[in-house]
Amino acid sequence: MNIWLVMLLGGALTFGMRMSFIYLFGRFEISAAVKRALRFVPPAVLSAIITPALFMPNNTLDLSWSNYRLIAGAVAVLVAWRTKNTLLTILSGMIALLVLQIVFK
């Protein structure tokens, strides 16, 4: 019973926090500077999540050729740079990692 209570309470709190921002942003005018700053939040959060996974796969800095995640990340960066296609970037990185792990392990 405690697990269900924690899940329901967590869901209600999450919903309340998100709804409060929607409600508040609907009532107040946001300055142009804040709007410009908010555009950089998703790339910053994504970088903070991805960078440690690429450069520190075993909780230590690994810049060697045996770091397949870093190589696959480089492939994804190249595909993103050339195509500007998000889906193709994700697929190319995943396929590169899969191929590297199968071929070299």
RALINTA-V611218 format. One record per residue. N is the residue number from 1. RES is the residue in three letters. PHI is phi in whole degrees, -180 to 180 (NA if undefined). Layout:
# RALINTA-V611218
n->N res->RES phi->PHI
n->N res->RES phi->PHI
This chain:
# RALINTA-V611218
n->1 res->MET phi->NA
n->2 res->ASN phi->-63
n->3 res->ILE phi->-62
n->4 res->TRP phi->-64
n->5 res->LEU phi->-65
n->6 res->VAL phi->-64
n->7 res->MET phi->-65
n->8 res->LEU phi->-66
n->9 res->LEU phi->-66
n->10 res->GLY phi->-62
n->11 res->GLY phi->-64
n->12 res->ALA phi->-65
n->13 res->LEU phi->-66
n->14 res->THR phi->-63
n->15 res->PHE phi->-61
n->16 res->GLY phi->-62
n->17 res->MET phi->-65
n->18 res->ARG phi->-67
n->19 res->MET phi->-67
n->20 res->SER phi->-64
n->21 res->PHE phi->-67
n->22 res->ILE phi->-63
n->23 res->TYR phi->-65
n->24 res->LEU phi->-67
n->25 res->PHE phi->-68
n->26 res->GLY phi->-76
n->27 res->ARG phi->-95
n->28 res->PHE phi->-112
n->29 res->GLU phi->-86
n->30 res->ILE phi->-93
n->31 res->SER phi->-69
n->32 res->ALA phi->-64
n->33 res->ALA phi->-65
n->34 res->VAL phi->-67
n->35 res->LYS phi->-62
n->36 res->ARG phi->-64
n->37 res->ALA phi->-66
n->38 res->LEU phi->-66
n->39 res->ARG phi->-65
n->40 res->PHE phi->-92
n->41 res->VAL phi->-67
n->42 res->PRO phi->-59
n->43 res->PRO phi->-65
n->44 res->ALA phi->-67
n->45 res->VAL phi->-67
n->46 res->LEU phi->-63
n->47 res->SER phi->-64
n->48 res->ALA phi->-66
n->49 res->ILE phi->-83
n->50 res->ILE phi->-80
n->51 res->THR phi->-57
n->52 res->PRO phi->-62
n->53 res->ALA phi->-67
n->54 res->LEU phi->-81
n->55 res->PHE phi->-90
n->56 res->MET phi->-133
n->57 res->PRO phi->-66
n->58 res->ASN phi->-117
n->59 res->ASN phi->63
n->60 res->THR phi->-136
n->61 res->LEU phi->-63
n->62 res->ASP phi->-132
n->63 res->LEU phi->-109
n->64 res->SER phi->-87
n->65 res->TRP phi->-70
n->66 res->SER phi->-85
n->67 res->ASN phi->-86
n->68 res->TYR phi->-67
n->69 res->ARG phi->-66
n->70 res->LEU phi->-67
n->71 res->ILE phi->-65
n->72 res->ALA phi->-64
n->73 res->GLY phi->-64
n->74 res->ALA phi->-65
n->75 res->VAL phi->-62
n->76 res->ALA phi->-63
n->77 res->VAL phi->-64
n->78 res->LEU phi->-63
n->79 res->VAL phi->-65
n->80 res->ALA phi->-63
n->81 res->TRP phi->-65
n->82 res->ARG phi->-79
n->83 res->THR phi->-103
n->84 res->LYS phi->58
n->85 res->ASN phi->-114
n->86 res->THR phi->-64
n->87 res->LEU phi->-62
n->88 res->LEU phi->-64
n->89 res->THR phi->-63
n->90 res->ILE phi->-64
n->91 res->LEU phi->-64
n->92 res->SER phi->-65
n->93 res->GLY phi->-65
n->94 res->MET phi->-66
n->95 res->ILE phi->-67
n->96 res->ALA phi->-61
n->97 res->LEU phi->-64
n->98 res->LEU phi->-61
n->99 res->VAL phi->-64
n->100 res->LEU phi->-62
n->101 res->GLN phi->-69
n->102 res->ILE phi->-74
n->103 res->VAL phi->-73
n->104 res->PHE phi->-103
n->105 res->LYS phi->-117
